[in-house]
Amino acid sequence: MVTNSKEDKRKPSEYYIISGDWEKQSKVLLERFPNLTSKDVRFKTGNETDLFQRLVNKLNKNLNEIIYILKANQEA
């Protein structure tokens, strides 16, 4: 069954908004995933979609996995 809910049409940046100290969070990501570079974790407020796409490609994970990683990283 196909649904046309608003959730299905949201941009990735609407699923999760990055908050807190991104500099600290990005350092943790760089330590946890050695294949990431500082360019991969570069982020400007409001451009979550660009960051998500870089992380999806570089870590070979889907968007839900990336958001889970970022949420866990933010809470740590």
mmCIF file of the N, C-alpha and C atoms, coordinates in Angstrom:
data_MODEL
# 
_entry.id   MODEL 
# 
loop_
_atom_site.group_PDB 
_atom_site.id 
_atom_site.type_symbol 
_atom_site.label_atom_id 
_atom_site.label_alt_id 
_atom_site.label_comp_id 
_atom_site.label_asym_id 
_atom_site.label_entity_id 
_atom_site.label_seq_id 
_atom_site.pdbx_PDB_ins_code 
_atom_site.Cartn_x 
_atom_site.Cartn_y 
_atom_site.Cartn_z 
_atom_site.occupancy 
_atom_site.B_iso_or_equiv 
_atom_site.pdbx_formal_charge 
_atom_site.auth_seq_id 
_atom_site.auth_comp_id 
_atom_site.auth_asym_id 
_atom_site.auth_atom_id 
_atom_site.pdbx_PDB_model_num 
ATOM 1   N N  . MET A 1 1  ? 0.835  -1.179 0.000  1.00 0.00 ? 1  MET A N  1 
ATOM 2   C CA . MET A 1 1  ? 0.000  0.000  0.000  1.00 0.00 ? 1  MET A CA 1 
ATOM 3   C C  . MET A 1 1  ? 0.885  1.249  0.000  1.00 0.00 ? 1  MET A C  1 
ATOM 4   N N  . VAL A 1 2  ? 0.591  2.182  -0.827 1.00 0.00 ? 2  VAL A N  1 
ATOM 5   C CA . VAL A 1 2  ? 1.364  3.416  -0.935 1.00 0.00 ? 2  VAL A CA 1 
ATOM 6   C C  . VAL A 1 2  ? 0.625  4.518  -0.195 1.00 0.00 ? 2  VAL A C  1 
ATOM 7   N N  . THR A 1 3  ? 1.369  5.277  0.598  1.00 0.00 ? 3  THR A N  1 
ATOM 8   C CA . THR A 1 3  ? 0.766  6.409  1.295  1.00 0.00 ? 3  THR A CA 1 
ATOM 9   C C  . THR A 1 3  ? 1.409  7.693  0.815  1.00 0.00 ? 3  THR A C  1 
ATOM 10  N N  . ASN A 1 4  ? 0.689  8.749  0.899  1.00 0.00 ? 4  ASN A N  1 
ATOM 11  C CA . ASN A 1 4  ? 1.197  10.058 0.491  1.00 0.00 ? 4  ASN A CA 1 
ATOM 12  C C  . ASN A 1 4  ? 1.225  10.994 1.688  1.00 0.00 ? 4  ASN A C  1 
ATOM 13  N N  . SER A 1 5  ? 1.805  10.563 2.766  1.00 0.00 ? 5  SER A N  1 
ATOM 14  C CA . SER A 1 5  ? 1.848  11.397 3.955  1.00 0.00 ? 5  SER A CA 1 
ATOM 15  C C  . SER A 1 5  ? 2.851  12.525 3.781  1.00 0.00 ? 5  SER A C  1 
ATOM 16  N N  . LYS A 1 6  ? 2.680  13.570 4.556  1.00 0.00 ? 6  LYS A N  1 
ATOM 17  C CA . LYS A 1 6  ? 3.614  14.699 4.508  1.00 0.00 ? 6  LYS A CA 1 
ATOM 18  C C  . LYS A 1 6  ? 5.011  14.252 4.884  1.00 0.00 ? 6  LYS A C  1 
ATOM 19  N N  . GLU A 1 7  ? 5.103  13.292 5.794  1.00 0.00 ? 7  GLU A N  1 
ATOM 20  C CA . GLU A 1 7  ? 6.416  12.825 6.239  1.00 0.00 ? 7  GLU A CA 1 
ATOM 21  C C  . GLU A 1 7  ? 7.230  12.278 5.071  1.00 0.00 ? 7  GLU A C  1 
ATOM 22  N N  . ASP A 1 8  ? 6.579  11.621 4.119  1.00 0.00 ? 8  ASP A N  1 
ATOM 23  C CA . ASP A 1 8  ? 7.276  11.038 2.987  1.00 0.00 ? 8  ASP A CA 1 
ATOM 24  C C  . ASP A 1 8  ? 7.883  12.108 2.078  1.00 0.00 ? 8  ASP A C  1 
ATOM 25  N N  . LYS A 1 9  ? 7.365  13.319 2.112  1.00 0.00 ? 9  LYS A N  1 
ATOM 26  C CA . LYS A 1 9  ? 7.798  14.371 1.198  1.00 0.00 ? 9  LYS A CA 1 
ATOM 27  C C  . LYS A 1 9  ? 8.744  15.382 1.849  1.00 0.00 ? 9  LYS A C  1 
ATOM 28  N N  . ARG A 1 10 ? 9.081  15.147 3.102  1.00 0.00 ? 10 ARG A N  1 
ATOM 29  C CA . ARG A 1 10 ? 9.955  16.103 3.791  1.00 0.00 ? 10 ARG A CA 1 
ATOM 30  C C  . ARG A 1 10 ? 11.390 15.960 3.313  1.00 0.00 ? 10 ARG A C  1 
ATOM 31  N N  . LYS A 1 11 ? 12.101 17.067 3.362  1.00 0.00 ? 11 LYS A N  1 
ATOM 32  C CA . LYS A 1 11 ? 13.529 17.052 3.079  1.00 0.00 ? 11 LYS A CA 1 
ATOM 33  C C  . LYS A 1 11 ? 14.247 16.423 4.265  1.00 0.00 ? 11 LYS A C  1 
ATOM 34  N N  . PRO A 1 12 ? 15.426 15.834 4.037  1.00 0.00 ? 12 PRO A N  1 
ATOM 35  C CA . PRO A 1 12 ? 16.170 15.262 5.151  1.00 0.00 ? 12 PRO A CA 1 
ATOM 36  C C  . PRO A 1 12 ? 16.406 16.255 6.284  1.00 0.00 ? 12 PRO A C  1 
ATOM 37  N N  . SER A 1 13 ? 16.602 17.530 5.943  1.00 0.00 ? 13 SER A N  1 
ATOM 38  C CA . SER A 1 13 ? 16.852 18.525 6.983  1.00 0.00 ? 13 SER A CA 1 
ATOM 39  C C  . SER A 1 13 ? 15.634 18.742 7.865  1.00 0.00 ? 13 SER A C  1 
ATOM 40  N N  . GLU A 1 14 ? 14.460 18.305 7.417  1.00 0.00 ? 14 GLU A N  1 
ATOM 41  C CA . GLU A 1 14 ? 13.262 18.423 8.235  1.00 0.00 ? 14 GLU A CA 1 
ATOM 42  C C  . GLU A 1 14 ? 13.123 17.232 9.177  1.00 0.00 ? 14 GLU A C  1 
ATOM 43  N N  . TYR A 1 15 ? 13.840 16.149 8.920  1.00 0.00 ? 15 TYR A N  1 
ATOM 44  C CA . TYR A 1 15 ? 13.820 14.995 9.796  1.00 0.00 ? 15 TYR A CA 1 
ATOM 45  C C  . TYR A 1 15 ? 14.635 15.252 11.058 1.00 0.00 ? 15 TYR A C  1 
ATOM 46  N N  . TYR A 1 16 ? 15.700 15.975 10.886 1.00 0.00 ? 16 TYR A N  1 
ATOM 47  C CA . TYR A 1 16 ? 16.624 16.175 12.002 1.00 0.00 ? 16 TYR A CA 1 
ATOM 48  C C  . TYR A 1 16 ? 17.350 17.503 11.803 1.00 0.00 ? 16 TYR A C  1 
ATOM 49  N N  . ILE A 1 17 ? 17.342 18.323 12.831 1.00 0.00 ? 17 ILE A N  1 
ATOM 50  C CA . ILE A 1 17 ? 18.043 19.604 12.805 1.00 0.00 ? 17 ILE A CA 1 
ATOM 51  C C  . ILE A 1 17 ? 19.231 19.494 13.762 1.00 0.00 ? 17 ILE A C  1 
ATOM 52  N N  . ILE A 1 18 ? 20.396 19.796 13.278 1.00 0.00 ? 18 ILE A N  1 
ATOM 53  C CA . ILE A 1 18 ? 21.602 19.720 14.102 1.00 0.00 ? 18 ILE A CA 1 
ATOM 54  C C  . ILE A 1 18 ? 21.623 20.890 15.075 1.00 0.00 ? 18 ILE A C  1 
ATOM 55  N N  . SER A 1 19 ? 21.897 20.586 16.318 1.00 0.00 ? 19 SER A N  1 
ATOM 56  C CA . SER A 1 19 ? 21.988 21.634 17.327 1.00 0.00 ? 19 SER A CA 1 
ATOM 57  C C  . SER A 1 19 ? 23.159 21.328 18.250 1.00 0.00 ? 19 SER A C  1 
ATOM 58  N N  . GLY A 1 20 ? 23.488 22.266 19.091 1.00 0.00 ? 20 GLY A N  1 
ATOM 59  C CA . GLY A 1 20 ? 24.600 22.078 20.010 1.00 0.00 ? 20 GLY A CA 1 
ATOM 60  C C  . GLY A 1 20 ? 25.920 22.485 19.384 1.00 0.00 ? 20 GLY A C  1 
ATOM 61  N N  . ASP A 1 21 ? 26.987 22.026 19.983 1.00 0.00 ? 21 ASP A N  1 
ATOM 62  C CA . ASP A 1 21 ? 28.341 22.372 19.560 1.00 0.00 ? 21 ASP A CA 1 
ATOM 63  C C  . ASP A 1 21 ? 28.783 21.469 18.409 1.00 0.00 ? 21 ASP A C  1 
ATOM 64  N N  . TRP A 1 22 ? 28.588 21.946 17.179 1.00 0.00 ? 22 TRP A N  1 
ATOM 65  C CA . TRP A 1 22 ? 28.934 21.115 16.025 1.00 0.00 ? 22 TRP A CA 1 
ATOM 66  C C  . TRP A 1 22 ? 30.425 20.847 15.941 1.00 0.00 ? 22 TRP A C  1 
ATOM 67  N N  . GLU A 1 23 ? 31.240 21.788 16.363 1.00 0.00 ? 23 GLU A N  1 
ATOM 68  C CA . GLU A 1 23 ? 32.696 21.572 16.319 1.00 0.00 ? 23 GLU A CA 1 
ATOM 69  C C  . GLU A 1 23 ? 33.067 20.343 17.151 1.00 0.00 ? 23 GLU A C  1 
ATOM 70  N N  . LYS A 1 24 ? 32.507 20.247 18.335 1.00 0.00 ? 24 LYS A N  1 
ATOM 71  C CA . LYS A 1 24 ? 32.765 19.091 19.209 1.00 0.00 ? 24 LYS A CA 1 
ATOM 72  C C  . LYS A 1 24 ? 32.196 17.811 18.590 1.00 0.00 ? 24 LYS A C  1 
ATOM 73  N N  . GLN A 1 25 ? 30.976 17.905 18.076 1.00 0.00 ? 25 GLN A N  1 
ATOM 74  C CA . GLN A 1 25 ? 30.327 16.734 17.481 1.00 0.00 ? 25 GLN A CA 1 
ATOM 75  C C  . GLN A 1 25 ? 31.097 16.243 16.256 1.00 0.00 ? 25 GLN A C  1 
ATOM 76  N N  . SER A 1 26 ? 31.593 17.169 15.454 1.00 0.00 ? 26 SER A N  1 
ATOM 77  C CA . SER A 1 26 ? 32.325 16.767 14.253 1.00 0.00 ? 26 SER A CA 1 
ATOM 78  C C  . SER A 1 26 ? 33.645 16.090 14.614 1.00 0.00 ? 26 SER A C  1 
ATOM 79  N N  . LYS A 1 27 ? 34.286 16.533 15.680 1.00 0.00 ? 27 LYS A N  1 
ATOM 80  C CA . LYS A 1 27 ? 35.530 15.890 16.123 1.00 0.00 ? 27 LYS A CA 1 
ATOM 81  C C  . LYS A 1 27 ? 35.272 14.451 16.537 1.00 0.00 ? 27 LYS A C  1 
ATOM 82  N N  . VAL A 1 28 ? 34.153 14.214 17.209 1.00 0.00 ? 28 VAL A N  1 
ATOM 83  C CA . VAL A 1 28 ? 33.789 12.853 17.610 1.00 0.00 ? 28 VAL A CA 1 
ATOM 84  C C  . VAL A 1 28 ? 33.550 11.991 16.372 1.00 0.00 ? 28 VAL A C  1 
ATOM 85  N N  . LEU A 1 29 ? 32.864 12.544 15.376 1.00 0.00 ? 29 LEU A N  1 
ATOM 86  C CA . LEU A 1 29 ? 32.636 11.803 14.135 1.00 0.00 ? 29 LEU A CA 1 
ATOM 87  C C  . LEU A 1 29 ? 33.952 11.456 13.449 1.00 0.00 ? 29 LEU A C  1 
ATOM 88  N N  . LEU A 1 30 ? 34.871 12.407 13.408 1.00 0.00 ? 30 LEU A N  1 
ATOM 89  C CA . LEU A 1 30 ? 36.170 12.162 12.777 1.00 0.00 ? 30 LEU A CA 1 
ATOM 90  C C  . LEU A 1 30 ? 36.945 11.069 13.502 1.00 0.00 ? 30 LEU A C  1 
ATOM 91  N N  . GLU A 1 31 ? 36.828 11.010 14.812 1.00 0.00 ? 31 GLU A N  1 
ATOM 92  C CA . GLU A 1 31 ? 37.503 9.963  15.580 1.00 0.00 ? 31 GLU A CA 1 
ATOM 93  C C  . GLU A 1 31 ? 36.825 8.605  15.369 1.00 0.00 ? 31 GLU A C  1 
ATOM 94  N N  . ARG A 1 32 ? 35.516 8.616  15.334 1.00 0.00 ? 32 ARG A N  1 
ATOM 95  C CA . ARG A 1 32 ? 34.748 7.372  15.215 1.00 0.00 ? 32 ARG A CA 1 
ATOM 96  C C  . ARG A 1 32 ? 34.840 6.777  13.810 1.00 0.00 ? 32 ARG A C  1 
ATOM 97  N N  . PHE A 1 33 ? 34.918 7.633  12.808 1.00 0.00 ? 33 PHE A N  1 
ATOM 98  C CA . PHE A 1 33 ? 34.963 7.185  11.415 1.00 0.00 ? 33 PHE A CA 1 
ATOM 99  C C  . PHE A 1 33 ? 36.210 7.754  10.747 1.00 0.00 ? 33 PHE A C  1 
ATOM 100 N N  . PRO A 1 34 ? 37.326 7.037  10.825 1.00 0.00 ? 34 PRO A N  1 
ATOM 101 C CA . PRO A 1 34 ? 38.608 7.548  10.312 1.00 0.00 ? 34 PRO A CA 1 
ATOM 102 C C  . PRO A 1 34 ? 38.611 7.869  8.810  1.00 0.00 ? 34 PRO A C  1 
ATOM 103 N N  . ASN A 1 35 ? 37.677 7.308  8.054  1.00 0.00 ? 35 ASN A N  1 
ATOM 104 C CA . ASN A 1 35 ? 37.651 7.605  6.622  1.00 0.00 ? 35 ASN A CA 1 
ATOM 105 C C  . ASN A 1 35 ? 37.031 8.971  6.312  1.00 0.00 ? 35 ASN A C  1 
ATOM 106 N N  . LEU A 1 36 ? 36.450 9.635  7.315  1.00 0.00 ? 36 LEU A N  1 
ATOM 107 C CA . LEU A 1 36 ? 35.910 10.979 7.127  1.00 0.00 ? 36 LEU A CA 1 
ATOM 108 C C  . LEU A 1 36 ? 37.025 12.018 7.185  1.00 0.00 ? 36 LEU A C  1 
ATOM 109 N N  . THR A 1 37 ? 36.841 13.079 6.437  1.00 0.00 ? 37 THR A N  1 
ATOM 110 C CA . THR A 1 37 ? 37.780 14.203 6.481  1.00 0.00 ? 37 THR A CA 1 
ATOM 111 C C  . THR A 1 37 ? 37.060 15.416 7.071  1.00 0.00 ? 37 THR A C  1 
ATOM 112 N N  . SER A 1 38 ? 37.819 16.442 7.397  1.00 0.00 ? 38 SER A N  1 
ATOM 113 C CA . SER A 1 38 ? 37.202 17.663 7.918  1.00 0.00 ? 38 SER A CA 1 
ATOM 114 C C  . SER A 1 38 ? 36.264 18.280 6.879  1.00 0.00 ? 38 SER A C  1 
ATOM 115 N N  . LYS A 1 39 ? 36.553 18.089 5.605  1.00 0.00 ? 39 LYS A N  1 
ATOM 116 C CA . LYS A 1 39 ? 35.672 18.582 4.547  1.00 0.00 ? 39 LYS A CA 1 
ATOM 117 C C  . LYS A 1 39 ? 34.337 17.836 4.563  1.00 0.00 ? 39 LYS A C  1 
ATOM 118 N N  . ASP A 1 40 ? 34.362 16.556 4.880  1.00 0.00 ? 40 ASP A N  1 
ATOM 119 C CA . ASP A 1 40 ? 33.139 15.752 4.927  1.00 0.00 ? 40 ASP A CA 1 
ATOM 120 C C  . ASP A 1 40 ? 32.190 16.216 6.023  1.00 0.00 ? 40 ASP A C  1 
ATOM 121 N N  . VAL A 1 41 ? 32.721 16.703 7.138  1.00 0.00 ? 41 VAL A N  1 
ATOM 122 C CA . VAL A 1 41 ? 31.876 17.076 8.279  1.00 0.00 ? 41 VAL A CA 1 
ATOM 123 C C  . VAL A 1 41 ? 31.644 18.577 8.367  1.00 0.00 ? 41 VAL A C  1 
ATOM 124 N N  . ARG A 1 42 ? 32.050 19.311 7.348  1.00 0.00 ? 42 ARG A N  1 
ATOM 125 C CA . ARG A 1 42 ? 31.811 20.758 7.322  1.00 0.00 ? 42 ARG A CA 1 
ATOM 126 C C  . ARG A 1 42 ? 30.306 21.002 7.287  1.00 0.00 ? 42 ARG A C  1 
ATOM 127 N N  . PHE A 1 43 ? 29.851 21.979 8.061  1.00 0.00 ? 43 PHE A N  1 
ATOM 128 C CA . PHE A 1 43 ? 28.418 22.202 8.179  1.00 0.00 ? 43 PHE A CA 1 
ATOM 129 C C  . PHE A 1 43 ? 28.110 23.667 8.438  1.00 0.00 ? 43 PHE A C  1 
ATOM 130 N N  . LYS A 1 44 ? 27.101 24.173 7.738  1.00 0.00 ? 44 LYS A N  1 
ATOM 131 C CA . LYS A 1 44 ? 26.565 25.507 7.995  1.00 0.00 ? 44 LYS A CA 1 
ATOM 132 C C  . LYS A 1 44 ? 25.115 25.329 8.412  1.00 0.00 ? 44 LYS A C  1 
ATOM 133 N N  . THR A 1 45 ? 24.680 26.060 9.411  1.00 0.00 ? 45 THR A N  1 
ATOM 134 C CA . THR A 1 45 ? 23.313 25.971 9.889  1.00 0.00 ? 45 THR A CA 1 
ATOM 135 C C  . THR A 1 45 ? 22.336 26.143 8.733  1.00 0.00 ? 45 THR A C  1 
ATOM 136 N N  . GLY A 1 46 ? 21.382 25.239 8.676  1.00 0.00 ? 46 GLY A N  1 
ATOM 137 C CA . GLY A 1 46 ? 20.383 25.265 7.616  1.00 0.00 ? 46 GLY A CA 1 
ATOM 138 C C  . GLY A 1 46 ? 20.737 24.414 6.414  1.00 0.00 ? 46 GLY A C  1 
ATOM 139 N N  . ASN A 1 47 ? 21.968 23.923 6.352  1.00 0.00 ? 47 ASN A N  1 
ATOM 140 C CA . ASN A 1 47 ? 22.411 23.091 5.230  1.00 0.00 ? 47 ASN A CA 1 
ATOM 141 C C  . ASN A 1 47 ? 22.609 21.639 5.644  1.00 0.00 ? 47 ASN A C  1 
ATOM 142 N N  . GLU A 1 48 ? 21.706 21.132 6.490  1.00 0.00 ? 48 GLU A N  1 
ATOM 143 C CA . GLU A 1 48 ? 21.808 19.750 6.937  1.00 0.00 ? 48 GLU A CA 1 
ATOM 144 C C  . GLU A 1 48 ? 21.800 18.779 5.759  1.00 0.00 ? 48 GLU A C  1 
ATOM 145 N N  . THR A 1 49 ? 21.007 19.079 4.748  1.00 0.00 ? 49 THR A N  1 
ATOM 146 C CA . THR A 1 49 ? 20.876 18.176 3.605  1.00 0.00 ? 49 THR A CA 1 
ATOM 147 C C  . THR A 1 49 ? 22.219 17.907 2.942  1.00 0.00 ? 49 THR A C  1 
ATOM 148 N N  . ASP A 1 50 ? 23.029 18.936 2.775  1.00 0.00 ? 50 ASP A N  1 
ATOM 149 C CA . ASP A 1 50 ? 24.356 18.758 2.175  1.00 0.00 ? 50 ASP A CA 1 
ATOM 150 C C  . ASP A 1 50 ? 25.231 17.850 3.038  1.00 0.00 ? 50 ASP A C  1 
ATOM 151 N N  . LEU A 1 51 ? 25.221 18.092 4.322  1.00 0.00 ? 51 LEU A N  1 
ATOM 152 C CA . LEU A 1 51 ? 25.998 17.261 5.247  1.00 0.00 ? 51 LEU A CA 1 
ATOM 153 C C  . LEU A 1 51 ? 25.507 15.820 5.200  1.00 0.00 ? 51 LEU A C  1 
ATOM 154 N N  . PHE A 1 52 ? 24.191 15.627 5.280  1.00 0.00 ? 52 PHE A N  1 
ATOM 155 C CA . PHE A 1 52 ? 23.633 14.273 5.263  1.00 0.00 ? 52 PHE A CA 1 
ATOM 156 C C  . PHE A 1 52 ? 24.079 13.525 4.014  1.00 0.00 ? 52 PHE A C  1 
ATOM 157 N N  . GLN A 1 53 ? 24.012 14.182 2.870  1.00 0.00 ? 53 GLN A N  1 
ATOM 158 C CA . GLN A 1 53 ? 24.373 13.516 1.621  1.00 0.00 ? 53 GLN A CA 1 
ATOM 159 C C  . GLN A 1 53 ? 25.847 13.122 1.595  1.00 0.00 ? 53 GLN A C  1 
ATOM 160 N N  . ARG A 1 54 ? 26.709 14.008 2.081  1.00 0.00 ? 54 ARG A N  1 
ATOM 161 C CA . ARG A 1 54 ? 28.142 13.658 2.141  1.00 0.00 ? 54 ARG A CA 1 
ATOM 162 C C  . ARG A 1 54 ? 28.358 12.450 3.048  1.00 0.00 ? 54 ARG A C  1 
ATOM 163 N N  . LEU A 1 55 ? 27.702 12.430 4.199  1.00 0.00 ? 55 LEU A N  1 
ATOM 164 C CA . LEU A 1 55 ? 27.877 11.326 5.140  1.00 0.00 ? 55 LEU A CA 1 
ATOM 165 C C  . LEU A 1 55 ? 27.285 10.028 4.600  1.00 0.00 ? 55 LEU A C  1 
ATOM 166 N N  . VAL A 1 56 ? 26.131 10.101 3.948  1.00 0.00 ? 56 VAL A N  1 
ATOM 167 C CA . VAL A 1 56 ? 25.532 8.910  3.326  1.00 0.00 ? 56 VAL A CA 1 
ATOM 168 C C  . VAL A 1 56 ? 26.525 8.307  2.330  1.00 0.00 ? 56 VAL A C  1 
ATOM 169 N N  . ASN A 1 57 ? 27.096 9.142  1.479  1.00 0.00 ? 57 ASN A N  1 
ATOM 170 C CA . ASN A 1 57 ? 28.030 8.667  0.462  1.00 0.00 ? 57 ASN A CA 1 
ATOM 171 C C  . ASN A 1 57 ? 29.328 8.142  1.063  1.00 0.00 ? 57 ASN A C  1 
ATOM 172 N N  . LYS A 1 58 ? 29.893 8.884  1.986  1.00 0.00 ? 58 LYS A N  1 
ATOM 173 C CA . LYS A 1 58 ? 31.210 8.532  2.529  1.00 0.00 ? 58 LYS A CA 1 
ATOM 174 C C  . LYS A 1 58 ? 31.146 7.315  3.455  1.00 0.00 ? 58 LYS A C  1 
ATOM 175 N N  . LEU A 1 59 ? 30.069 7.211  4.251  1.00 0.00 ? 59 LEU A N  1 
ATOM 176 C CA . LEU A 1 59 ? 29.962 6.108  5.211  1.00 0.00 ? 59 LEU A CA 1 
ATOM 177 C C  . LEU A 1 59 ? 29.188 4.913  4.654  1.00 0.00 ? 59 LEU A C  1 
ATOM 178 N N  . ASN A 1 60 ? 28.641 5.074  3.446  1.00 0.00 ? 60 ASN A N  1 
ATOM 179 C CA . ASN A 1 60 ? 27.885 4.007  2.812  1.00 0.00 ? 60 ASN A CA 1 
ATOM 180 C C  . ASN A 1 60 ? 26.737 3.523  3.710  1.00 0.00 ? 60 ASN A C  1 
ATOM 181 N N  . LYS A 1 61 ? 25.999 4.480  4.246  1.00 0.00 ? 61 LYS A N  1 
ATOM 182 C CA . LYS A 1 61 ? 24.855 4.199  5.116  1.00 0.00 ? 61 LYS A CA 1 
ATOM 183 C C  . LYS A 1 61 ? 23.654 4.962  4.578  1.00 0.00 ? 61 LYS A C  1 
ATOM 184 N N  . ASN A 1 62 ? 22.455 4.523  4.983  1.00 0.00 ? 62 ASN A N  1 
ATOM 185 C CA . ASN A 1 62 ? 21.272 5.248  4.521  1.00 0.00 ? 62 ASN A CA 1 
ATOM 186 C C  . ASN A 1 62 ? 21.002 6.443  5.432  1.00 0.00 ? 62 ASN A C  1 
ATOM 187 N N  . LEU A 1 63 ? 20.059 7.276  5.024  1.00 0.00 ? 63 LEU A N  1 
ATOM 188 C CA . LEU A 1 63 ? 19.779 8.508  5.753  1.00 0.00 ? 63 LEU A CA 1 
ATOM 189 C C  . LEU A 1 63 ? 19.356 8.236  7.197  1.00 0.00 ? 63 LEU A C  1 
ATOM 190 N N  . ASN A 1 64 ? 18.537 7.231  7.411  1.00 0.00 ? 64 ASN A N  1 
ATOM 191 C CA . ASN A 1 64 ? 18.101 6.917  8.775  1.00 0.00 ? 64 ASN A CA 1 
ATOM 192 C C  . ASN A 1 64 ? 19.281 6.552  9.669  1.00 0.00 ? 64 ASN A C  1 
ATOM 193 N N  . GLU A 1 65 ? 20.227 5.793  9.132  1.00 0.00 ? 65 GLU A N  1 
ATOM 194 C CA . GLU A 1 65 ? 21.416 5.432  9.897  1.00 0.00 ? 65 GLU A CA 1 
ATOM 195 C C  . GLU A 1 65 ? 22.250 6.671  10.226 1.00 0.00 ? 65 GLU A C  1 
ATOM 196 N N  . ILE A 1 66 ? 22.387 7.575  9.269  1.00 0.00 ? 66 ILE A N  1 
ATOM 197 C CA . ILE A 1 66 ? 23.155 8.805  9.488  1.00 0.00 ? 66 ILE A CA 1 
ATOM 198 C C  . ILE A 1 66 ? 22.505 9.643  10.578 1.00 0.00 ? 66 ILE A C  1 
ATOM 199 N N  . ILE A 1 67 ? 21.196 9.797  10.514 1.00 0.00 ? 67 ILE A N  1 
ATOM 200 C CA . ILE A 1 67 ? 20.496 10.588 11.526 1.00 0.00 ? 67 ILE A CA 1 
ATOM 201 C C  . ILE A 1 67 ? 20.634 9.938  12.897 1.00 0.00 ? 67 ILE A C  1 
ATOM 202 N N  . TYR A 1 68 ? 20.555 8.612  12.963 1.00 0.00 ? 68 TYR A N  1 
ATOM 203 C CA . TYR A 1 68 ? 20.739 7.900  14.231 1.00 0.00 ? 68 TYR A CA 1 
ATOM 204 C C  . TYR A 1 68 ? 22.143 8.174  14.794 1.00 0.00 ? 68 TYR A C  1 
ATOM 205 N N  . ILE A 1 69 ? 23.153 8.110  13.949 1.00 0.00 ? 69 ILE A N  1 
ATOM 206 C CA . ILE A 1 69 ? 24.532 8.372  14.374 1.00 0.00 ? 69 ILE A CA 1 
ATOM 207 C C  . ILE A 1 69 ? 24.660 9.800  14.898 1.00 0.00 ? 69 ILE A C  1 
ATOM 208 N N  . LEU A 1 70 ? 24.094 10.752 14.165 1.00 0.00 ? 70 LEU A N  1 
ATOM 209 C CA . LEU A 1 70 ? 24.190 12.156 14.574 1.00 0.00 ? 70 LEU A CA 1 
ATOM 210 C C  . LEU A 1 70 ? 23.440 12.407 15.891 1.00 0.00 ? 70 LEU A C  1 
ATOM 211 N N  . LYS A 1 71 ? 22.277 11.804 16.059 1.00 0.00 ? 71 LYS A N  1 
ATOM 212 C CA . LYS A 1 71 ? 21.531 11.969 17.314 1.00 0.00 ? 71 LYS A CA 1 
ATOM 213 C C  . LYS A 1 71 ? 22.315 11.389 18.477 1.00 0.00 ? 71 LYS A C  1 
ATOM 214 N N  . ALA A 1 72 ? 22.860 10.209 18.299 1.00 0.00 ? 72 ALA A N  1 
ATOM 215 C CA . ALA A 1 72 ? 23.643 9.569  19.365 1.00 0.00 ? 72 ALA A CA 1 
ATOM 216 C C  . ALA A 1 72 ? 24.874 10.404 19.694 1.00 0.00 ? 72 ALA A C  1 
ATOM 217 N N  . ASN A 1 73 ? 25.495 10.947 18.670 1.00 0.00 ? 73 ASN A N  1 
ATOM 218 C CA . ASN A 1 73 ? 26.686 11.778 18.834 1.00 0.00 ? 73 ASN A CA 1 
ATOM 219 C C  . ASN A 1 73 ? 26.345 13.067 19.583 1.00 0.00 ? 73 ASN A C  1 
ATOM 220 N N  . GLN A 1 74 ? 25.180 13.635 19.304 1.00 0.00 ? 74 GLN A N  1 
ATOM 221 C CA . GLN A 1 74 ? 24.757 14.875 19.950 1.00 0.00 ? 74 GLN A CA 1 
ATOM 222 C C  . GLN A 1 74 ? 24.459 14.651 21.438 1.00 0.00 ? 74 GLN A C  1 
ATOM 223 N N  . GLU A 1 75 ? 23.939 13.487 21.761 1.00 0.00 ? 75 GLU A N  1 
ATOM 224 C CA . GLU A 1 75 ? 23.557 13.179 23.136 1.00 0.00 ? 75 GLU A CA 1 
ATOM 225 C C  . GLU A 1 75 ? 24.751 12.770 23.983 1.00 0.00 ? 75 GLU A C  1 
ATOM 226 N N  . ALA A 1 76 ? 25.841 12.389 23.330 1.00 0.00 ? 76 ALA A N  1 
ATOM 227 C CA . ALA A 1 76 ? 27.030 11.923 24.068 1.00 0.00 ? 76 ALA A CA 1 
ATOM 228 C C  . ALA A 1 76 ? 27.762 13.058 24.755 1.00 0.00 ? 76 ALA A C  1 
# 
